[in-house]
Amino acid sequence: MGAAISERSSVAPSHGELLWDAARLIAEFALSQEMQTAFAEAGVYPIRAGIASPKGLPEISSTKLIELDLLATLKERDKILNW
């Protein structure tokens, strides 16, 4: 059985009303059917229902998610990278 890593991404403005509008537009575009399909074609799991998992990867519903202690992982970064 293979393994895959998934990372959460976010969109957030740092300040200003105009940036909130821009962030909302970017988020809406990233979540659109068109972009979610493009993400899947690029090997990224889509988060919209009805879009197939990327070729060669299992359906996300059949995967096991594990918790990651990010702070502990960052403390061991060099050891992990040199593994």
C-alpha positions, 0 to 999 in steps of 0.5 A: 500500500502506498502513502500520500501526504495532504496539507491544508491550505488557507487564504486570508488577507492581512488587513484592509477591506479591499483585501477581504474582497480579493481573498473571498474571490480567490477562495471562491475561484479555488473552490470552483468546479473548474479549479477543483478539477484542475487540482485533481488533474495535478495530483491534489485531492479535491475537496468538492464532492463529485470530483474524482481523486487524482489518478493513481491515488485511492479515493479519499474516503478509503484513506486513513488520516493521522494527526500531526503534531506540527510543533514536535515535527518542526523540532525534529525537522533536520532529523526527518529531512536527513532520514 
